[in-house]
């Protein structure tokens, strides 16, 4: 049976809508990832080079907590909508405007004199980025067909990865030595261009009122079940050994003699490559050994690497030890995340996978940030070797715990 002209036009509109939505998601996830990765990995380099203490830099991880708590105000983003047009557009545009305003304010600050204000600005930036992430997630889930969810996730991951590589190569590495103000205003220029772009391309996505969702408190039911409870404790304990080298990479790279540009190249560009390598390696290993055994193996490797670094460093930093620790941390964090989520997804309740995974991930990230911030704050007073040994012991305890609860994941 042949299609008439009207059917062809309808099919063309569907294809155009699909392509336009993918382009929109790619551009906006790039915009979000570009600024978020600067806040997470670039700011600490400038603060440390300006003489900031590890305690102040540790507060950057506390400042990132609002981003991980975005599920708290996600219901507001869902319920407050325009009378017509794409219902997530005001939230995405408004968040990008807030990002530009905050970057403008940060550009007039001096890291050597206003470190505390910069940390406060990063906290505000994380609130804006968290709101934008919530809106983009809604746009992707409700705007795409179910068959396109995997494609949407791929676009999100690829756009974020490209953002990190562009940031590390063209901003931190090439422009880093020109100073804080130059870099921040370069970021502002890119963010403003992406804002103008978003105004014109954000005509795609759901324009209807969504069906009723479960209440806010129901998403916490994930922690009432034994499987997610056990996995949450496992994740915290087994990852402790790698949190310190991952969180303190800006401090360590500057302290060992690298410039901001060189530190950005190692921590962001090369580190991102090792992160992708870690995720891919974990995927292959999971297919052969299972996610639970991969998680145990990574935990054991984290303990051994932390002990080795503690013994090699002995309070005397060396370039090989620091670079090796930073790159391993990137590899291990992404690999552990892959194994962790492979265990989590089957444990989530049918029909509520998205909300339960978001709640699990948000609370897990809060704990990680608080541990990393506390450890980094103690770095100058306690010393790197003692902290590495302490975190290794915590992860070793986690390995004992994991063997005792293995039956939870046998099925």
Secondary structure per residue as TSV (DSSP state, phi and psi in degrees):
chain	resnum	aa	ss	phi	psi
A	1	X	-	360.0	130.3
A	2	X	-	-88.4	155.0
A	3	X	-	-91.5	141.3
A	4	X	-	-84.2	178.9
A	5	X	H	-61.0	-40.0
A	6	X	H	-63.0	-39.9
A	7	X	H	-64.5	-40.9
A	8	X	H	-61.8	-42.2
A	9	X	H	-65.4	-39.3
A	10	X	H	-64.4	-44.0
A	11	X	H	-61.9	-40.0
A	12	X	H	-63.7	-40.2
A	13	X	H	-64.9	-38.6
A	14	X	H	-64.3	-43.7
A	15	X	H	-63.1	-44.1
A	16	X	H	-62.2	-42.6
A	17	X	H	-61.4	-44.6
A	18	X	H	-62.2	-47.1
A	19	X	H	-62.8	-43.3
A	20	X	H	-62.8	-38.8
A	21	X	H	-67.1	-40.0
A	22	X	H	-64.4	-40.5
A	23	X	H	-63.3	-43.6
A	24	X	H	-60.1	-46.8
A	25	X	H	-62.7	-41.9
A	26	X	H	-62.3	-46.7
A	27	X	H	-64.1	-45.6
A	28	X	H	-76.2	-33.5
A	29	X	H	-70.1	-31.2
A	30	X	H	-64.0	-45.2
A	31	X	H	-60.7	-44.6
A	32	X	H	-67.0	-46.6
A	33	X	H	-66.7	-33.0
A	34	X	H	-60.7	-48.5
A	35	X	H	-77.3	-39.5
A	36	X	H	-61.9	-40.8
A	37	X	H	-72.6	-28.3
A	38	X	I	-66.2	-43.8
A	39	X	I	-63.1	-39.3
A	40	X	I	-80.1	-34.1
A	41	X	I	-122.1	-23.7
A	42	X	I	-90.8	-37.3
A	43	X	H	-62.4	-42.0
A	44	X	H	-60.1	-33.4
A	45	X	H	-62.0	-45.6
A	46	X	H	-69.0	-39.7
A	47	X	H	-63.8	-43.6
A	48	X	H	-67.0	-40.5
A	49	X	H	-64.0	-27.2
A	50	X	T	-86.4	2.5
A	51	X	T	97.3	11.3
A	52	X	-	-67.4	147.7
A	53	X	-	-75.5	160.8
A	54	X	H	-64.6	-27.3
A	55	X	H	-62.8	-43.7
A	56	X	H	-66.2	-41.5
A	57	X	H	-66.3	-33.5
A	58	X	H	-61.1	-29.8
A	59	X	H	-66.3	-19.7
A	60	X	H	-60.5	-33.3
A	61	X	H	-74.3	-31.2
A	62	X	H	-69.7	-38.0
A	63	X	H	-63.9	-23.7
A	64	X	T	-82.3	-8.4
A	65	X	H	-57.8	-41.6
A	66	X	H	-54.4	-33.1
A	67	X	H	-64.5	-40.0
A	68	X	H	-74.9	-17.8
A	69	X	T	-95.0	17.4
A	70	X	T	-62.7	-21.3
A	71	X	H	-64.2	-18.9
A	72	X	H	-65.8	-43.7
A	73	X	H	-101.8	7.4
A	74	X	H	-58.4	-39.0
A	75	X	H	-59.4	-31.1
A	76	X	H	-66.6	-42.2
A	77	X	H	-62.0	-36.8
A	78	X	H	-69.2	-38.2
A	79	X	H	-90.3	-31.6
A	80	X	-	-88.5	115.8
A	81	X	-	-139.7	154.8
A	82	X	-	-70.7	163.0
A	83	X	S	-67.8	-29.6
A	84	X	S	-151.3	165.6
A	85	X	S	86.1	177.0
A	86	X	-	-55.9	122.7
A	87	X	T	-73.8	-17.6
A	88	X	T	-95.1	-7.1
A	89	X	H	-59.8	-46.5
A	90	X	H	-59.7	-36.8
A	91	X	H	-69.3	-42.2
A	92	X	H	-67.5	-46.4
A	93	X	H	-65.9	-45.2
A	94	X	H	-60.8	-40.0
A	95	X	H	-65.5	-39.1
A	96	X	H	-68.1	-36.3
A	97	X	H	-61.1	-43.8
A	98	X	H	-62.1	-40.7
A	99	X	H	-58.9	-45.7
A	100	X	H	-63.0	-41.9
A	101	X	H	-65.1	-41.8
A	102	X	H	-67.0	-41.9
A	103	X	H	-62.2	-37.8
A	104	X	H	-60.1	-44.7
A	105	X	H	-64.7	-42.0
A	106	X	H	-63.3	-31.3
A	107	X	H	-65.2	-21.9
A	108	X	T	-94.1	3.6
A	109	X	-	-97.3	154.7
A	110	X	-	-109.8	119.9
A	111	X	T	-56.7	-29.7
A	112	X	T	-75.1	-25.4
A	113	X	T	-112.3	-24.0
A	114	X	-	-129.3	43.2
A	115	X	H	-60.2	-40.7
A	116	X	H	-63.2	-41.4
A	117	X	H	-66.8	-34.5
A	118	X	H	-64.4	-42.2
A	119	X	H	-61.9	-41.7
A	120	X	H	-62.0	-41.5
A	121	X	H	-62.8	-37.0
A	122	X	H	-65.7	-38.1
A	123	X	H	-60.9	-43.4
A	124	X	H	-65.3	-39.1
A	125	X	H	-62.1	-38.9
A	126	X	H	-67.7	-33.0
A	127	X	H	-64.3	-45.2
A	128	X	H	-63.8	-44.1
A	129	X	H	-67.7	-36.2
A	130	X	H	-63.3	-41.7
A	131	X	H	-63.5	-42.7
A	132	X	H	-63.8	-39.1
A	133	X	H	-63.6	-41.1
A	134	X	H	-60.9	-46.9
A	135	X	H	-65.2	-40.4
A	136	X	H	-65.7	-37.5
A	137	X	H	-62.6	-42.1
A	138	X	H	-64.0	-40.8
A	139	X	H	-60.8	-42.4
A	140	X	H	-70.1	-48.3
A	141	X	H	-67.2	-42.4
A	142	X	H	-89.4	-21.6
A	143	X	H	-87.0	-25.4
A	144	X	S	-96.0	152.2
A	145	X	-	-70.9	154.9
A	146	X	G	-55.9	-36.6
A	147	X	G	-66.3	-15.7
A	148	X	G	-102.3	4.2
A	149	X	H	-60.6	-42.7
A	150	X	H	-64.9	-36.6
A	151	X	H	-65.8	-39.4
A	152	X	H	-63.5	-41.4
A	153	X	H	-64.2	-37.3
A	154	X	H	-65.1	-42.3
A	155	X	H	-60.7	-43.0
A	156	X	H	-61.4	-48.9
A	157	X	H	-64.5	-43.9
A	158	X	H	-65.0	-42.6
A	159	X	H	-63.8	-40.7
A	160	X	H	-66.6	-39.6
A	161	X	H	-65.4	-44.0
A	162	X	H	-62.0	-38.9
A	163	X	H	-60.4	-42.5
A	164	X	H	-65.2	-41.3
A	165	X	H	-67.2	-41.4
A	166	X	H	-65.0	-44.4
A	167	X	I	-60.2	-50.5
A	168	X	I	-65.9	-39.7
A	169	X	I	-80.8	-52.5
A	170	X	I	-93.1	-17.2
A	171	X	I	-108.3	-61.9
A	172	X	I	-69.7	-48.1
A	173	X	I	-73.5	-48.5
A	174	X	H	-81.4	-30.9
A	175	X	H	-111.3	-8.5
A	176	X	G	-56.3	-38.5
A	177	X	G	-73.1	-8.9
A	178	X	G	-81.1	-10.2
A	179	X	-	111.0	164.4
A	180	X	H	-57.8	-52.1
A	181	X	H	-60.0	-42.8
A	182	X	H	-62.2	-44.4
A	183	X	H	-66.8	-44.6
A	184	X	H	-64.3	-41.4
A	185	X	H	-70.8	-27.3
A	186	X	H	-65.8	-42.5
A	187	X	H	-61.7	-42.8
A	188	X	H	-60.6	-41.0
A	189	X	H	-61.0	-45.1
A	190	X	H	-65.2	-44.0
A	191	X	H	-61.8	-38.1
A	192	X	H	-69.2	-41.1
A	193	X	H	-61.2	-41.4
A	194	X	H	-68.4	-31.6
A	195	X	H	-63.0	-48.1
A	196	X	H	-61.7	-41.0
A	197	X	H	-61.2	-42.8
A	198	X	H	-62.5	-37.2
A	199	X	H	-57.6	-36.8
A	200	X	H	-89.8	-27.1
A	201	X	H	-97.7	-14.7
A	202	X	-	-81.6	59.1
A	203	X	-	-112.9	13.7
A	204	X	-	-115.6	155.2
A	205	X	S	120.7	178.3
A	206	X	-	-67.4	135.1
A	207	X	-	-120.1	12.7
A	208	X	S	-113.6	160.2
A	209	X	-	-74.8	126.4
A	210	X	-	-71.0	163.1
A	211	X	-	-67.6	161.9
A	212	X	-	-63.4	138.3
A	213	X	-	-106.9	163.2
A	214	X	-	-59.8	156.3
A	215	X	-	-62.6	164.9
A	216	X	G	-59.8	-45.5
A	217	X	G	-70.3	-20.3
A	218	X	G	-66.3	-22.6
A	219	X	G	-71.1	-15.5
A	220	X	G	-85.0	-1.9
A	221	X	G	-62.4	-19.3
A	222	X	G	-58.3	-31.4
A	223	X	G	-86.7	1.2
A	224	X	G	-86.9	-12.5
A	225	X	S	-98.8	146.2
A	226	X	H	-64.1	-40.0
A	227	X	H	-58.7	-58.0
A	228	X	H	-60.8	-37.0
A	229	X	H	-58.2	-48.9
A	230	X	H	-64.3	-43.1
A	231	X	H	-64.3	-35.9
A	232	X	H	-61.9	-47.8
A	233	X	H	-64.9	-43.6
A	234	X	H	-55.7	-47.1
A	235	X	H	-60.6	-44.3
A	236	X	H	-64.6	-47.8
A	237	X	H	-67.2	-48.1
A	238	X	H	-70.7	-24.8
A	239	X	H	-89.5	-10.2
A	240	X	H	-57.8	-39.4
A	241	X	H	-64.7	-26.1
A	242	X	H	-99.6	-8.6
A	243	X	H	-65.6	-40.9
A	244	X	H	-64.7	-53.1
A	245	X	H	-62.2	-30.1
A	246	X	H	-71.9	-42.7
A	247	X	H	-75.4	-31.1
A	248	X	T	-98.6	14.1
A	249	X	H	-62.3	-35.4
A	250	X	H	-63.6	-45.2
A	251	X	H	-64.1	-47.7
A	252	X	H	-65.6	-41.7
A	253	X	H	-66.6	-38.9
A	254	X	H	-70.2	-42.7
A	255	X	H	-64.4	-29.4
A	256	X	T	-84.5	-4.0
A	257	X	T	117.4	0.2
A	258	X	-	-78.4	149.6
A	259	X	-	-81.2	174.1
A	260	X	H	-58.8	-43.6
A	261	X	H	-63.3	-45.1
A	262	X	H	-67.5	-39.7
A	263	X	H	-62.7	-39.6
A	264	X	H	-64.8	-38.4
A	265	X	I	-62.3	-43.5
A	266	X	I	-74.4	-50.5
A	267	X	I	-73.6	-37.7
A	268	X	I	-99.5	-52.8
A	269	X	I	-72.9	-62.1
A	270	X	I	-67.2	-38.0
A	271	X	H	-60.9	-39.7
A	272	X	H	-64.0	-38.9
A	273	X	H	-61.6	-44.2
A	274	X	H	-66.9	-31.7
A	275	X	H	-64.6	-45.0
A	276	X	H	-63.0	-41.6
A	277	X	H	-61.0	-39.6
A	278	X	H	-63.4	-43.2
A	279	X	H	-64.3	-43.8
A	280	X	H	-66.5	-39.9
A	281	X	H	-63.7	-42.1
A	282	X	H	-63.4	-40.0
A	283	X	H	-58.6	-46.3
A	284	X	H	-64.4	-41.7
A	285	X	H	-68.2	-35.9
A	286	X	H	-62.5	-39.6
A	287	X	H	-62.2	-26.4
A	288	X	H	-99.5	-40.5
A	289	X	H	-110.4	-15.5
A	290	X	-	94.2	148.5
A	291	X	H	-64.4	-37.7
A	292	X	H	-62.6	-46.8
A	293	X	H	-67.9	-34.2
A	294	X	H	-64.7	-41.0
A	295	X	H	-63.0	-40.5
A	296	X	H	-63.9	-45.3
A	297	X	H	-60.2	-41.5
A	298	X	H	-66.5	-39.0
A	299	X	H	-61.4	-44.1
A	300	X	H	-63.9	-41.1
A	301	X	H	-64.1	-39.1
A	302	X	H	-61.2	-41.6
A	303	X	H	-62.3	-47.8
A	304	X	H	-63.7	-42.9
A	305	X	H	-65.6	-41.7
A	306	X	H	-63.6	-42.0
A	307	X	H	-64.1	-42.2
A	308	X	H	-63.4	-43.9
A	309	X	H	-63.2	-40.9
A	310	X	H	-62.2	-39.9
A	311	X	H	-73.8	-38.4
A	312	X	H	-70.5	-42.6
A	313	X	H	-72.4	-52.4
A	314	X	T	45.3	45.8
A	315	X	T	69.3	9.1
A	316	X	-	-121.9	105.6
A	317	X	-	-70.2	142.7
A	318	X	-	-133.1	150.5
A	319	X	H	-60.2	-48.5
A	320	X	H	-59.4	-41.8
A	321	X	H	-66.0	-43.7
A	322	X	H	-66.8	-47.5
A	323	X	H	-63.4	-43.0
A	324	X	H	-61.8	-42.5
A	325	X	H	-64.6	-41.1
A	326	X	H	-66.1	-45.7
A	327	X	H	-69.0	-39.0
A	328	X	H	-62.5	-40.9
A	329	X	H	-59.2	-43.9
A	330	X	H	-62.8	-44.6
A	331	X	H	-59.8	-49.4
A	332	X	H	-68.8	-38.5
A	333	X	H	-62.5	-46.3
A	334	X	H	-70.2	-37.5
A	335	X	H	-66.8	-43.0
A	336	X	H	-64.0	-40.6
A	337	X	H	-59.0	-43.4
A	338	X	H	-62.7	-46.0
A	339	X	H	-66.5	-40.4
A	340	X	H	-60.6	-48.3
A	341	X	H	-70.0	-28.6
A	342	X	H	-65.3	-32.6
A	343	X	H	-78.2	-34.6
A	344	X	H	-71.8	-43.0
A	345	X	H	-55.2	-44.4
A	346	X	T	-68.8	-17.4
A	347	X	T	-85.1	-12.2
A	348	X	S	-80.7	148.5
A	349	X	-	-70.1	138.0
A	350	X	T	-57.7	130.2
A	351	X	T	90.7	-10.8
A	352	X	-	-129.0	21.9
A	353	X	H	-57.9	-43.6
A	354	X	H	-63.6	-50.0
A	355	X	H	-68.9	-39.1
A	356	X	H	-70.5	-38.6
A	357	X	H	-66.1	-38.2
A	358	X	H	-65.1	-41.4
A	359	X	H	-65.8	-45.5
A	360	X	H	-58.2	-48.8
A	361	X	H	-64.7	-39.1
A	362	X	H	-66.1	-47.7
A	363	X	H	-69.5	-34.9
A	364	X	H	-62.1	-43.8
A	365	X	H	-65.1	-36.8
A	366	X	H	-60.7	-46.1
A	367	X	H	-63.4	-43.5
A	368	X	H	-59.3	-45.4
A	369	X	H	-64.9	-40.1
A	370	X	H	-67.2	-41.2
A	371	X	H	-64.9	-46.3
A	372	X	H	-63.4	-42.4
A	373	X	H	-63.9	-41.9
A	374	X	H	-65.6	-43.7
A	375	X	H	-64.1	-42.0
A	376	X	H	-67.4	-33.6
A	377	X	H	-66.3	-27.1
A	378	X	T	-91.8	-1.9
A	379	X	H	-60.1	-45.9
A	380	X	H	-69.6	-30.2
A	381	X	H	-92.0	-39.9
A	382	X	H	-89.1	-36.5
A	383	X	-	101.9	147.6
A	384	X	H	-66.8	-42.5
A	385	X	H	-61.1	-46.3
A	386	X	H	-64.9	-39.2
A	387	X	H	-65.5	-41.5
A	388	X	H	-62.6	-42.1
A	389	X	H	-62.7	-42.9
A	390	X	H	-62.2	-46.2
A	391	X	H	-67.2	-33.4
A	392	X	H	-65.0	-39.5
A	393	X	H	-63.2	-41.3
A	394	X	H	-60.4	-45.1
A	395	X	H	-68.3	-32.4
A	396	X	H	-65.0	-39.5
A	397	X	H	-61.8	-37.8
A	398	X	H	-61.4	-38.3
A	399	X	H	-63.3	-38.9
A	400	X	H	-65.3	-42.3
A	401	X	H	-61.6	-42.5
A	402	X	H	-62.4	-42.6
A	403	X	H	-63.9	-29.2
A	404	X	H	-79.3	-21.5
A	405	X	T	-113.1	16.2
A	406	X	G	-59.3	-29.5
A	407	X	G	-61.4	-25.6
A	408	X	G	-60.8	-31.0
A	409	X	G	-108.1	9.0
A	410	X	-	-64.8	-29.9
A	411	X	-	-100.5	360.0
